[in-house]
Amino acid sequence: MYKLGLSQRARKDIDDLPDNMWPRVRSAINDLRNNPRPTGCKKLKGQPKTYRIRVGNYRALYDVDDTARTVVMLRVQHRRDAYRDL
């Protein structure tokens, strides 16, 4: 089991989510504790430990550290905005 952490940006992104998306995003993020690389996740090019998962039209970007067994959520944004600030 991996520990889950949230960056300050991810916390703000989650606060800004539409109410109907929060339960789906929460479930997807919690599932990363058991399997940080679920089916459908993609490794981002140019980022050594960063992956993304799709949750509807939203993307959750996160880093995986297998040595420390941690998953750190970086961003949770609509797909049109998710990759701008990486």
PENOR-V119484 format. One record per residue. N is the residue number from 1. RES is the residue in three letters. OMEGA is omega in radians with two decimals (none if undefined). BURIAL is + if it has 16 or more other C-alpha atoms within 10 Angstrom, else -. Layout:
N;RES;OMEGA;BURIAL
N;RES;OMEGA;BURIAL
This chain:
1;MET;-3.13;-
2;TYR;3.02;+
3;LYS;-3.11;-
4;LEU;3.07;+
5;GLY;3.12;-
6;LEU;3.04;-
7;SER;3.11;-
8;GLN;3.12;-
9;ARG;-3.14;-
10;ALA;3.10;+
11;ARG;3.13;-
12;LYS;3.11;-
13;ASP;-3.14;+
14;ILE;3.09;+
15;ASP;-3.10;-
16;ASP;-3.13;-
17;LEU;2.99;-
18;PRO;-3.08;-
19;ASP;-3.09;-
20;ASN;-3.14;-
21;MET;-3.05;-
22;TRP;-3.14;-
23;PRO;-3.14;-
24;ARG;3.14;-
25;VAL;3.13;+
26;ARG;3.14;-
27;SER;-3.13;-
28;ALA;3.14;+
29;ILE;3.13;+
30;ASN;3.11;-
31;ASP;3.13;-
32;LEU;3.10;+
33;ARG;-3.12;+
34;ASN;-3.10;-
35;ASN;-3.08;-
36;PRO;3.10;+
37;ARG;-3.10;+
38;PRO;3.06;-
39;THR;3.13;-
40;GLY;3.10;-
41;CYS;3.12;-
42;LYS;3.04;-
43;LYS;-3.14;+
44;LEU;3.12;-
45;LYS;3.10;-
46;GLY;3.13;-
47;GLN;-2.98;-
48;PRO;-3.06;-
49;LYS;-2.99;-
50;THR;3.12;+
51;TYR;3.04;+
52;ARG;3.00;+
53;ILE;3.10;+
54;ARG;3.00;+
55;VAL;-3.03;+
56;GLY;3.10;-
57;ASN;-3.12;-
58;TYR;3.11;+
59;ARG;3.05;+
60;ALA;-3.13;+
61;LEU;-3.05;+
62;TYR;3.06;+
63;ASP;3.09;+
64;VAL;3.04;+
65;ASP;-3.08;-
66;ASP;-3.14;-
67;THR;3.14;-
68;ALA;-3.11;-
69;ARG;3.11;-
70;THR;3.00;+
71;VAL;3.14;+
72;VAL;3.13;+
73;MET;-3.10;+
74;LEU;-3.10;+
75;ARG;2.98;+
76;VAL;-3.03;+
77;GLN;3.02;+
78;HIS;-3.02;+
79;ARG;-3.11;-
80;ARG;-3.08;-
81;ASP;-2.90;-
82;ALA;-2.99;+
83;TYR;-3.04;-
84;ARG;-2.94;-
85;ASP;-3.13;-
86;LEU;none;-
